[in-house]
């Protein structure tokens, strides 16, 4: 993230909190980061080294932040929470080429249930065609709220992190790739020394903004071993996924 930021990539604001510090000092550094950047809760806390959304938390207040920092045994990235829509943008540029390409986009949809005024959260999860596929995970995550009756028409978010293994739905966003988007991603990627291949996790205000290459905020970059996650779209077959991975490794080599 530091390398990307110093190279001009529009990275969401962040700071690093060392694991060796006392809890009070960790809390002080988080508060100082938020004050310096004029941020309010929620903020994102995640391990400096992680994968598949492991350990990522969106904390809504200082008590939640304290609980996270008290249990964290490795360096923590504190990052501003960026609203909008989340996408995975795969980019590559051959060393002898002046222009890079956006090869795929993953449209990440957060999973939620809608209340009917009489059903508990547990029942809503079990009745939802998407949420029931990860019922074990959601029932553990929201164990203390399973008896909650969600008001009619009110949405209850089951995931806030755009990670497949934590419940997000991945769709193929190929239709969102435009010349304007490719030009903007290529513009800020070309200046990053040593970077030629990877998937940005980014948030933008809307699909229309993405098509125009506007308002992109990068929250992570996945490197050489990252997947073209659009292949997890339920409309695609295993044959599509194998072709996508084969194409990916041809590009790498």
C-alpha positions in Angstrom: 0.0 0.0 0.0 2.9 2.4 0.8 4.5 1.6 -2.5 1.2 2.2 -4.4 0.5 5.4 -2.6 4.0 6.8 -3.2 3.6 6.0 -6.9 0.3 7.9 -7.3 -2.3 5.1 -7.0 -5.5 6.4 -5.4 -5.2 4.3 -2.3 -7.7 4.6 0.6 -6.0 6.4 3.5 -4.3 4.1 6.0 -1.8 3.7 8.8 0.0 0.8 10.4 -0.2 -0.1 14.1 2.6 -2.3 15.4 1.8 -5.6 17.2 4.4 -5.1 19.8 2.7 -2.0 21.3 0.6 -1.9 24.5 -3.2 -1.8 23.9 -3.4 1.8 25.1 -0.7 2.9 22.6 -2.5 1.0 19.8 -5.7 2.9 20.7 -3.9 6.2 20.8 -2.4 5.6 17.4 -5.8 4.7 15.9 -7.3 7.9 17.4 -4.4 10.0 16.1 -4.8 8.5 12.6 -8.5 9.2 12.5 -8.0 12.8 13.8 -5.2 13.4 11.3 -7.2 12.2 8.4 -10.5 13.7 9.8 -12.2 10.3 9.8 -15.2 9.1 11.8 -16.3 5.6 12.5 -16.7 3.1 10.9 -13.0 2.3 10.0 -11.5 -0.8 8.7 -9.0 -2.8 10.8 -7.1 -5.8 9.2 -3.9 -7.7 9.6 -1.0 -6.4 7.6 -0.5 -9.9 6.1 -3.7 -11.7 5.3 -5.8 -13.3 2.6 -9.4 -14.2 1.8 -10.7 -11.5 4.1 -9.2 -13.3 7.2 -9.2 -11.0 10.2 -10.8 -8.0 8.4 -13.2 -6.1 10.6 -15.3 -2.9 10.0 -15.6 -1.4 13.5 -18.3 1.0 14.3 -17.0 2.5 17.6 -14.1 2.7 20.0 -15.3 -0.4 22.0 -15.2 -2.6 18.9 -11.8 -1.2 17.9 -10.5 -1.9 21.4 -11.7 -5.5 21.3 -10.0 -6.0 17.9 -6.7 -4.5 18.9 -6.7 -6.4 22.2 -6.7 -9.7 20.3 -4.5 -8.8 17.4 -1.1 -10.4 17.6 0.3 -9.0 14.3 0.7 -5.6 12.8 -2.7 -4.0 12.0 -3.6 -1.8 9.0 -6.1 0.9 10.0 -7.9 2.1 6.9 -10.6 4.5 6.1 -14.0 2.9 5.3 -14.8 3.7 1.7 -18.5 3.5 0.8 -20.0 2.7 -2.6 -19.7 -0.4 -4.7 -16.8 -2.8 -4.6 -15.0 -4.4 -7.6 -12.0 -6.6 -8.3 -10.1 -5.0 -11.3 -7.6 -7.3 -12.9 -4.8 -5.5 -14.7 -1.7 -6.6 -16.6 1.0 -4.9 -18.7 3.8 -6.7 -20.6 7.2 -5.3 -19.9 7.8 -4.4 -23.6 4.3 -2.8 -24.0 3.5 0.9 -23.3 -0.2 0.2 -22.6 -1.7 -2.2 -20.1 -5.1 -4.0 -20.2 -8.0 -4.6 -17.8 -8.6 -8.3 -18.4 -11.6 -8.9 -16.1 -13.8 -7.3 -13.5 -15.5 -8.9 -10.5 -18.7 -7.3 -9.4 -18.9 -7.9 -5.7 -22.4 -8.0 -4.2 -22.9 -7.9 -0.4 -25.3 -10.5 1.0 -28.3 -9.3 3.1 -31.7 -10.4 4.1 -34.9 -8.3 4.2 -37.2 -8.4 7.3 -40.9 -9.2 7.2 -41.8 -8.0 10.7 -42.4 -11.5 12.1 -39.4 -13.7 11.2 -36.3 -13.9 13.3 -32.9 -13.3 11.8 -32.2 -17.0 12.0 -35.3 -17.9 10.0 -34.5 -15.2 7.4 -31.0 -16.6 6.9 -32.3 -20.1 6.5 -35.1 -19.0 4.1 -32.8 -16.9 1.8 -31.6 -18.8 -1.3 -28.2 -17.2 -1.1 -27.6 -16.9 2.7 -28.6 -20.5 3.4 -25.6 -21.6 1.3 -23.4 -20.2 4.1 -25.8 -20.7 7.0 -23.2 -22.2 9.3 -20.9 -19.1 8.9 -23.7 -16.6 9.2 -25.3 -18.3 12.2 -22.0 -18.3 14.0 -21.2 -14.7 13.1 -24.6 -13.4 14.3 -25.1 -15.9 17.1 -26.1 -13.1 19.6 -28.8 -11.7 17.2 -30.5 -14.8 15.9 -33.7 -14.1 17.8 -33.9 -10.5 16.5 -37.1 -9.9 14.5 -36.1 -7.6 11.6 -38.8 -5.0 10.9 -40.7 -5.4 7.6 -38.9 -4.0 4.6 -35.6 -3.3 6.6 -32.4 -4.8 5.3 -30.0 -6.6 7.6 -26.5 -6.8 6.1 -24.9 -10.2 6.5 -21.5 -9.2 5.1 -19.8 -5.8 4.6 -16.5 -7.2 3.2 -16.2 -8.1 -0.4 -14.8 -11.6 0.1 -16.3 -14.7 -1.4 -15.6 -17.0 1.6 -17.3 -14.5 3.9 -20.5 -14.4 2.0 -20.1 -11.9 -0.9 -21.6 -12.9 -4.2 -19.1 -12.6 -7.1 -20.5 -11.7 -10.6 -18.8 -11.3 -13.9 -18.5 -7.5 -14.6 -17.0 -7.8 -18.1 -19.7 -5.4 -19.4 -18.2 -2.6 -17.2 -14.8 -2.6 -19.0 -14.5 0.5 -21.1 -11.7 2.4 -22.8 -12.1 5.2 -20.2 -11.7 2.7 -17.3 -8.7 1.0 -18.9 -7.0 4.3 -19.6 -7.4 5.4 -15.9 -6.2 2.1 -14.4 -3.3 2.1 -16.8 -2.5 5.7 -16.0 -2.0 5.1 -12.2 -0.6 1.6 -12.6 2.1 2.4 -15.1 4.0 4.5 -12.6 4.3 1.7 -10.0 7.8 0.3 -10.2 7.9 -3.5 -10.5 4.1 -3.9 -10.9 2.8 -5.6 -14.1 0.1 -8.0 -13.0 -2.5 -8.2 -10.3 -6.0 -7.5 -9.1 -7.0 -4.3 -7.4 -9.8 -4.5 -4.8 -11.4 -1.0 -5.2 -14.5 0.9 -4.3 -16.2 3.4 -6.5 -19.4 5.5 -6.1 -21.4 3.6 -8.7 -21.1 1.3 -11.7 -21.4 4.4 -14.0 -18.4 6.0 -12.2 -16.4 2.8 -12.8 -17.2 2.8 -16.5 -16.0 6.4 -16.7 -12.9 5.6 -14.6 -13.9 8.1 -12.0 -13.8 8.0 -8.2 -11.7 4.8 -7.9 -10.3 4.1 -4.4 -8.0 1.2 -4.1 -8.2 -0.7 -0.8 -6.0 -3.7 -1.6 -3.8 -5.1 -4.4 -3.5 -8.9 -4.9 -0.4 -10.0 -6.7 0.8 -12.8 -8.9 -1.2 -15.7 -7.3 -4.5 -13.8 -7.3 -7.4 -15.3 -9.2 -9.7 -13.8 -11.8 -12.6 -14.0 -9.4 -15.2 -13.2 -12.0 -15.1 -17.0 -12.7 -17.1 -17.6 -9.5 -20.2 -16.0 -11.1 -22.9 -18.7 -10.7 -23.8 -18.3 -14.4 -20.4 -19.7 -15.4 -19.5 -23.4 -15.6 -16.4 -25.2 -14.4 -15.2 -25.1 -18.0 -15.3 -21.3 -17.9 -13.3 -21.3 -14.7 -10.6 -23.7 -16.1 -10.3 -21.6 -19.2 -9.9 -18.4 -17.1 -7.2 -19.9 -15.0 -5.4 -21.4 -18.0 -5.4 -18.0 -19.7 -4.2 -16.4 -16.5 -1.2 -18.7 -16.3 -0.3 -18.2 -19.9 -0.3 -14.4 -19.3 1.9 -14.9 -16.2 4.5 -17.0 -18.0 
